[in-house]
Amino acid sequence: MRHHFLILGYGLPKNILLDENYGIYLKTVFNHIFESCSASKDWSPSIIFSGGRTDMVKPYRRTEAQEMMRYFKMLMRRPSVSKSVKNWRLVPEKRSYSTLDNFLFAAEIINGFKGGQVTVFGEKTRHRRISTLAKKVIPGAKVTVVDFDQSANRYLDPEFLHHKESEVLKFDLWALKSPANLKKHSELFKKKFAYLRKAGPDKHVDAVKQWWLQELKKIEK
């Protein structure tokens, strides 16, 4: 059976090749995919990198998908694996601004494949939301989470993180009910990145929390 892998993006550091979080994340994902290929004897998987133009560095042209692919290609060039992974097919999905976008736009790509098993990789604190959206948008997909985040965002108050994830999931499910809802959802997340760019890199962690606190109040209404 053919296997397809979906890798969800999580923002863009100034230099992804030097970023600790993406290093842990993508190296772990690489090993999962390598192990899957070894077990199934199928060395031609499709690997979708999902994430749009969330760049915090001017002129804001980079996408999460392209940058993750750049890191993955570096891993694939290692002499110890280069021959084994030469037929891995890397596919960018560059339109997403949210986790819901990740699934919707990646599903369009996956629907073009002729069957196969789908595995989704994402961040641990978002496990419940990722699993729920996977069931809704890509039925039958398996979800594997990686606890890679070493930034201050990972160590925010657990109650806040749980509340945030629960409310955003409700908002995601509401968005799926109609095109009008989905448009409002998309507009909100685009505003998020404009807000974070205005705050600047030195205040990024505080800005993320403040943005969610103010937007959650609106979502809950």
C-alpha positions in Angstrom: 0.0 0.0 0.0 1.2 3.5 -0.9 1.9 5.7 2.1 1.4 9.5 2.2 2.7 11.7 5.0 1.4 15.2 5.9 3.8 17.4 8.0 2.1 20.4 9.6 4.1 23.6 9.8 4.6 25.7 12.9 5.8 29.2 12.0 9.1 30.3 10.5 12.3 31.0 12.3 14.9 33.4 10.9 17.0 30.4 9.8 15.3 27.1 9.8 18.5 25.2 9.3 19.7 26.4 12.7 16.4 26.2 14.5 16.3 23.8 17.5 12.5 23.2 17.4 12.3 22.4 13.7 15.5 20.3 14.0 13.9 18.1 16.6 10.6 18.0 14.8 11.8 17.2 11.2 14.6 14.8 12.3 12.0 12.9 14.3 9.5 12.9 11.4 12.3 11.8 9.0 13.1 8.8 11.1 9.4 7.8 11.4 9.0 8.0 7.6 12.3 6.1 7.1 11.1 3.4 9.5 7.7 3.1 7.7 9.4 2.7 4.3 11.7 0.1 5.7 8.8 -1.9 7.2 6.6 -1.6 4.1 9.3 -1.9 1.5 7.7 1.0 -0.3 10.5 3.6 -0.8 8.4 6.0 -2.9 6.1 7.8 -0.4 4.6 11.2 -1.0 5.5 13.7 1.7 3.3 16.9 1.9 4.8 19.9 3.8 1.9 22.2 4.8 2.3 25.8 5.7 1.8 29.2 4.1 3.4 32.7 4.2 3.8 33.2 7.9 7.2 34.7 7.7 8.1 37.2 10.5 11.2 38.5 8.6 10.8 41.1 5.9 9.8 41.0 3.0 7.6 38.1 4.3 8.0 36.0 1.2 9.0 32.6 2.7 6.5 29.8 3.3 6.6 27.1 6.0 6.2 24.5 3.3 9.2 25.6 1.3 11.4 26.1 4.3 10.5 22.6 5.8 11.3 21.1 2.4 14.7 22.8 2.4 15.5 21.3 5.8 14.2 17.8 4.7 16.3 17.9 1.5 19.4 18.6 3.7 18.5 15.4 5.7 18.0 13.4 2.6 21.4 14.3 1.2 23.2 12.6 4.1 25.4 9.8 2.7 23.9 7.3 5.1 20.4 7.6 3.6 20.7 9.3 0.2 20.4 6.1 -1.8 17.4 4.8 0.2 15.4 8.0 0.0 16.1 9.1 -3.5 12.5 8.4 -4.6 10.8 10.2 -1.8 8.3 12.7 -3.4 8.2 16.1 -1.6 5.1 18.1 -2.2 4.6 21.7 -0.9 1.2 23.1 0.3 1.8 26.8 0.5 -1.6 28.4 1.2 -2.3 27.6 4.9 -2.5 30.0 7.7 -4.0 27.7 10.3 -4.2 24.0 11.3 -7.6 23.8 9.7 -6.2 25.2 6.5 -3.4 22.6 6.7 -6.0 19.8 6.5 -8.3 21.4 3.9 -5.6 22.3 1.4 -3.6 19.1 2.0 -6.8 17.1 1.4 -7.0 18.5 -2.0 -3.6 17.2 -2.8 -4.2 13.8 -1.2 -7.5 13.4 -3.1 -5.4 13.4 -6.3 -3.5 10.3 -5.2 -4.9 6.9 -5.9 -5.6 5.6 -2.5 -3.1 4.8 0.2 -2.6 5.3 4.0 -2.1 8.9 5.3 -0.1 9.7 8.4 -0.2 13.2 9.9 2.6 14.7 12.0 2.0 17.6 14.4 2.9 19.2 17.7 1.9 17.4 21.0 -0.1 20.1 22.7 -2.4 20.2 19.7 -3.0 16.5 19.7 -6.7 16.5 20.3 -7.4 19.2 17.8 -5.3 17.6 15.1 -6.9 14.2 15.7 -10.4 15.6 15.5 -9.7 17.6 12.3 -8.0 14.6 10.7 -11.2 12.5 11.3 -13.3 15.3 9.8 -11.2 16.2 6.8 -9.1 13.2 6.0 -11.0 10.1 7.3 -8.7 7.2 8.1 -5.6 9.2 8.6 -3.3 8.3 11.4 -1.9 11.0 13.7 1.5 11.0 15.2 2.5 13.9 17.5 6.0 15.1 18.4 6.8 17.0 21.6 9.5 19.1 19.9 8.7 22.7 21.1 11.5 24.1 23.4 10.2 27.7 23.2 8.5 29.6 26.0 5.1 28.9 24.2 5.4 25.2 25.2 5.6 26.1 28.9 2.7 28.5 29.1 0.1 27.7 31.8 -1.3 24.2 31.0 -4.8 25.4 31.8 -4.4 28.2 29.3 -3.1 25.8 26.6 -6.0 23.4 27.2 -8.5 26.2 27.1 -7.0 27.7 24.0 -7.0 24.4 22.1 -10.6 23.6 23.1 -11.9 26.9 22.0 -10.0 27.0 18.8 -11.3 23.5 18.0 -14.8 24.7 18.5 -14.0 27.6 16.1 -12.5 25.2 13.5 -15.6 22.9 13.6 -17.9 26.0 13.3 -15.9 27.1 10.3 -16.5 23.8 8.6 -20.3 24.4 8.7 -20.4 26.9 5.8 -18.3 28.8 3.3 -19.1 32.0 5.0 -17.9 30.7 8.4 -14.7 29.4 6.7 -14.0 32.8 5.2 -14.3 34.5 8.7 -12.0 31.8 10.1 -9.4 32.4 7.4 -9.6 36.2 7.9 -9.0 35.9 11.6 -5.8 33.8 11.2 -4.4 36.2 8.6 -4.9 39.0 11.1 -3.0 37.0 13.6 0.2 37.1 11.6 -0.2 40.8 10.9 -0.5 41.4 14.6 2.6 39.3 15.4 4.6 41.1 12.7 3.7 44.4 14.2 4.7 43.2 17.7 8.2 42.1 16.5 10.4 39.2 17.2 11.5 40.4 20.7 7.9 40.3 22.0 6.7 37.3 19.9 5.9 34.9 22.8 4.0 37.5 24.8 2.2 38.7 21.6 1.1 35.1 20.8 -0.5 34.8 24.3 -2.1 38.2 24.2 -3.5 37.7 20.7 -5.1 34.4 21.8 -6.5 35.9 25.0 -8.2 38.7 23.2 -9.5 36.6 20.3 -10.7 33.8 22.5 -13.1 36.2 24.2 -14.6 37.0 20.7 -14.7 33.3 19.8 -16.5 32.3 23.0 -19.2 34.9 22.2 
